[in-house]
Amino acid sequence: YRSVTLYIDVMKVNKLPFLVTISRAIKFGTTGWLKNAKADTLLSQLEQVHRIYRQRGFKVETIEADGQFEPLWDAFTGMKIRLNKCSRAEHVPVIERCIRTLKERCRCMYNARGYTKLPGQLVSQMVSTSNFWLNVYPPTDGVSGNINPRELITGVEIDASKHIVLEFGEYVQTHEEHDNTMST
């Protein structure tokens, strides 16, 4: 499983673009908020994802995507990654299903809170939180029945006292030490 195939696509939530990736066997998903959906922005986000896999000894060999990623062909070749582009007017089913699942979870979070509007930063955190919880449980068709995808790729175990203290969007009151200066 050291050789990884990534499925990638751009998802929009409230008109905000996110790069979504998921690996074939490991089922580790990532999301990244994009300033725009231009080629150089996509490439910088994909380089971060590539770095995450490399740090744990995995090698991204193939990326399956739609035509939107064709301008990155040369960059992928330089990174020794093969781009497998689907035909015009087609989509990669695996990533489309992943996006559908993420959006369903985001809708649940949004409707559970009762907000009428969310600022962009909160939308980004909602997508990130949905993806976090998808990576926490080992998938039935994944490489391990005991180790979750997040732990396989990042090496970080879930800690209940750290990761499960508050729900997304919960109101909290904090107190921070301060002085009379103008610093934040």
N, C-alpha and C positions, 0 to 999 in steps of 0.2 A: 504493500500500500504506500510505499515511499514515492511512487510516481503518481502525481495527482492530475486529474482532469477537472477543470473548473468550468462551471456554467455561469455566464454573466449576462446582465441586462440592466437597463435603467428603469426604475420604478418612480412614479410620481405620486406624492401624497400632498393634498392641498396645493397642487401646482409646484411643489418643491421636488427637485430631482434627487434621487438616491441611487448609488451604484449598489447592486445586490449581486452577491456571488454565493455559490454553494459548490462544494466538492462532491465528486461522484460517489466514492465508497465511504469516505469519512463522514459526509453529511454535515460538515462545518460550514455555517453560513456567516457572511459578513454584510454589513450595510455601511455606507458612507455617504454623508450629505454632500452634495455637489453644489458649488457656486453656480455652475452652468453645466450644460451637457456637451461642451466642446471637447475636441480630441485631447488637448493637452491636460485638461482637468481630469478627464477619464483616466489618462495614462498615469498621472501622479497618484490617483487613488488606487489604481491597479498595482502600481509599484509597492505601495504600502501593504496590500494584501499579499503580494508575492514575497515581501520581506518576512511577514508573519509565518508563512509556510517554511521558508528557508531557515529561519532561526531554530526550528524544531527538526531540521534534517529532511524535510519533504521537498520534492522537486516538482514544480508545476510544469508539466510537459505539454498539455493541450488545453486550449480555451475554446469552448463552444459558445458562439454568440450569433446575433443577427447582424445585418448589414451595417448597423450603426457603428460597429467597431472596426470596419474595414480600413479606415484611415490609420489605424494603429498597427497595421500589418508589419511595417518595417521595424517598429519599436519592439514588437513581439519577437520578430526574427532575431534582433539583436540580443534579446533576453533568452534566446534558445527555446522559445515557446511556439508551438504550432497553433495557428488560428484556424479553427474549423467553422466556417461561416455557413449558415443555413441559406436556403434559396430565398429569392425575393418573395415577399408577401407570406413568409413562413416565420415561425418562432421556434425557439428551443423549448420543448415541453417541460423539461425538468425545472428550469428557472422560472418559467411562467407559473408553474404550480407553487413554487416557493414564494413568488411574489403574491400570489393569491392568498396563501396562508398568512403571510405577513400583514397584508391589508385587512384580512378578517380579524386578526388579533388587534390591530390598531383601531379598527372600528369598535371592537368590544371595549378597549380601554377608554376611547373617546366618549362613548355613550355611557359608560359606568360613572364617569366623573361629572357629567351634566354641564360641561362648558358649552358656550355657544360659539366661541372662537378660540383658537390656540395660536400663540406666537410661534414663529419659525423654530426657535430654539427648543420649545416644548414639543413640537411635532418631531423634530430630530431625535429627541430623547425618547419619545413614544416608540418610534421605529426601532431605535437601538435597544430599548427594553424588550420589545417583542422578539427581536432577533436573539437577545441574550437568553430568554427563556426557551427558545427553540433549540439552542445549543446546550442546554443544561441536562436534558434527558437523553440517554442513549437511544437512538432509533432502532427499531426492530430489524431493519435491513442494513444497519451500519456495520462497521468493522468489529465493534466490541459491544457485548451485551451489558458490560459493567462500567466501562469508562465512557464518559460523555464526550462529544466532539470538542467542546471547549477545552476540556482538560487535555485531550490528545494534542491539540494544536498549540495552545498557549502554555500548558503545563501548570495552570492555576486551578486548584480545587475549589469547589463551591463551599463557602463558609456561611452558615446560617446567621451567625451574629453580625456578619458584614453585608451579605447580599440579600437577606430576606427581612430586614428590619422595617422598611417602609414600602408602601405600594407606590406605583407611579402616580404622580399628581396629588399626592397627599399633602395637606397643609402642615407645616411645621413652624415652630417658633424656636429660634436659636439665640444664644447670647454669646457675643464675642467680646473679648477684652479690647478696649479702645482707649485712646488718649485725646487730647484736644487739638491734635494736628489735623491737617486736611487730607491725610491719607485714608484710603478706603478700608 
